[in-house]
Amino acid sequence: MKKSVEEDVFIPLYPKSTVEDKSSPCSKFQERRFWSAVKLLSNVLLWDGIVQEDIVRDLGLSKLLNRYLLLNLLNTPPGPDNIEKCKKVAACLPERWFQDLKSGSTLPELRNFCQHLLQ
């Protein structure tokens, strides 16, 4: 898993003017890479409860979400596409990670994602 996260994930960042046209090759490539990374996030987080939680959280949240996916989310204009992406990312997160949290709090690795959701 670590090797896949470190070597296989690549989401290019293009200028907004390049990716605003959803039919452009750059935009299509960036979208495909984003959704591949979301699929990998989902697969990594499925190992929760089997592999040590700190390893799963590091690979899934610290490396995949915060290093790759969040950059793409921040560069996606507000609207239905961004909402759909955020929903898919949130759906990957294991519910048990949130059971013992106080109301209004979150995991440290999710602070930036939560800030994006609030905006």
Backbone torsions as a table, in degrees:
resi	resn	phi	psi	omega
1	MET	NA	-44.0	-178.3
2	LYS	-60.2	-42.7	-180.0
3	LYS	-63.1	-41.4	178.2
4	SER	-62.8	-44.2	-179.3
5	VAL	-64.6	-43.6	-175.5
6	GLU	-78.3	-30.0	-172.6
7	GLU	-112.3	-24.5	-173.2
8	ASP	-99.2	-16.9	-176.1
9	VAL	-89.8	126.9	176.6
10	PHE	-150.8	115.7	175.9
11	ILE	-122.7	106.8	-178.6
12	PRO	-69.5	148.8	174.0
13	LEU	-108.9	116.0	178.6
14	TYR	-105.7	160.0	173.9
15	PRO	-58.2	146.1	-178.4
16	LYS	-55.0	-37.3	-179.5
17	SER	-61.7	-29.0	-179.5
18	THR	-76.1	-38.8	-174.6
19	VAL	-95.7	-6.0	177.2
20	GLU	-63.7	-31.7	175.5
21	ASP	-82.3	102.0	-175.3
22	LYS	-62.2	-16.4	-179.5
23	SER	-92.5	-3.5	-179.0
24	SER	-71.9	148.1	178.6
25	PRO	-58.0	-37.3	179.5
26	CYS	-63.7	-45.2	-179.6
27	SER	-63.2	-44.2	-179.7
28	LYS	-64.0	-42.6	179.5
29	PHE	-64.2	-44.8	179.6
30	GLN	-60.8	-42.0	178.9
31	GLU	-63.8	-44.4	178.7
32	ARG	-60.7	-42.3	-179.9
33	ARG	-67.3	-37.6	177.5
34	PHE	-61.6	-49.8	-176.6
35	TRP	-68.3	-29.9	173.4
36	SER	-64.3	-40.6	178.5
37	ALA	-67.7	-36.0	176.5
38	VAL	-64.9	-40.3	177.9
39	LYS	-63.5	-41.9	177.2
40	LEU	-64.2	-41.2	176.1
41	LEU	-56.6	-47.5	179.2
42	SER	-59.0	-45.3	-179.4
43	ASN	-65.6	-40.9	178.4
44	VAL	-63.4	-45.8	-176.5
45	LEU	-70.9	-18.4	174.2
46	LEU	-66.6	-19.3	179.0
47	TRP	-79.2	-3.6	177.8
48	ASP	-59.1	131.4	-178.0
49	GLY	94.4	-15.9	178.2
50	ILE	-107.7	-48.2	176.1
51	VAL	-99.1	153.4	-179.7
52	GLN	-51.1	135.6	-175.8
53	GLU	-58.5	-39.9	-178.3
54	ASP	-64.7	-32.1	177.0
55	ILE	-70.5	-45.0	179.7
56	VAL	-63.1	-44.1	179.4
57	ARG	-65.1	-39.0	179.1
58	ASP	-64.3	-50.0	-178.9
59	LEU	-66.5	-47.2	-174.7
60	GLY	-75.2	-47.2	-174.0
61	LEU	-92.7	-54.4	-175.8
62	SER	-67.0	-42.5	-175.8
63	LYS	-89.8	-57.5	-176.0
64	LEU	-71.7	-56.6	-175.1
65	LEU	-66.8	-55.6	-173.1
66	ASN	-75.8	-28.5	-177.1
67	ARG	-88.6	-35.3	-173.6
68	TYR	-116.2	-57.2	-172.1
69	LEU	-66.9	-42.3	-177.2
70	LEU	-63.6	-36.9	176.9
71	LEU	-60.1	-41.7	178.2
72	ASN	-66.8	-42.2	179.1
73	LEU	-61.4	-41.2	179.9
74	LEU	-67.0	-25.9	179.8
75	ASN	-95.2	-1.3	176.1
76	THR	-88.8	127.4	-179.6
77	PRO	-58.5	146.5	176.7
78	PRO	-56.7	141.7	179.4
79	GLY	148.4	-169.4	-175.0
80	PRO	-58.9	-36.9	180.0
81	ASP	-64.3	-43.7	-179.7
82	ASN	-66.0	-41.8	179.0
83	ILE	-61.7	-44.4	179.6
84	GLU	-61.8	-43.4	179.3
85	LYS	-62.1	-45.3	-179.6
86	CYS	-63.3	-40.6	178.3
87	LYS	-61.4	-42.9	-179.2
88	LYS	-65.9	-40.4	177.8
89	VAL	-64.6	-47.6	-178.9
90	ALA	-62.3	-34.6	-179.6
91	ALA	-65.8	-21.3	179.7
92	CYS	-76.5	-22.7	-172.3
93	LEU	-73.2	129.3	178.9
94	PRO	-64.2	129.5	-178.1
95	GLU	-61.0	-33.8	-175.5
96	ARG	-63.8	-21.7	177.8
97	TRP	-65.8	-19.0	-174.4
98	PHE	-107.1	-3.4	-174.3
99	GLN	-63.9	-37.8	-175.6
100	ASP	-100.0	9.8	179.5
101	LEU	-83.1	146.3	175.3
102	LYS	-72.5	155.7	178.1
103	SER	-58.8	133.6	178.8
104	GLY	85.1	1.1	178.5
105	SER	-111.9	167.8	-179.7
106	THR	-147.9	177.6	175.6
107	LEU	-70.9	144.9	-179.4
108	PRO	-55.9	-36.9	-178.7
109	GLU	-70.0	-14.5	-177.4
110	LEU	-102.9	3.9	-177.3
111	ARG	-57.8	-46.6	-178.4
112	ASN	-66.4	-38.2	177.3
113	PHE	-65.1	-42.3	178.5
114	CYS	-62.9	-41.0	177.1
115	GLN	-60.1	-41.6	178.3
116	HIS	-63.7	-42.1	179.5
117	LEU	-62.8	-39.9	179.7
118	LEU	-66.0	-34.6	179.6
119	GLN	-71.3	NA	NA
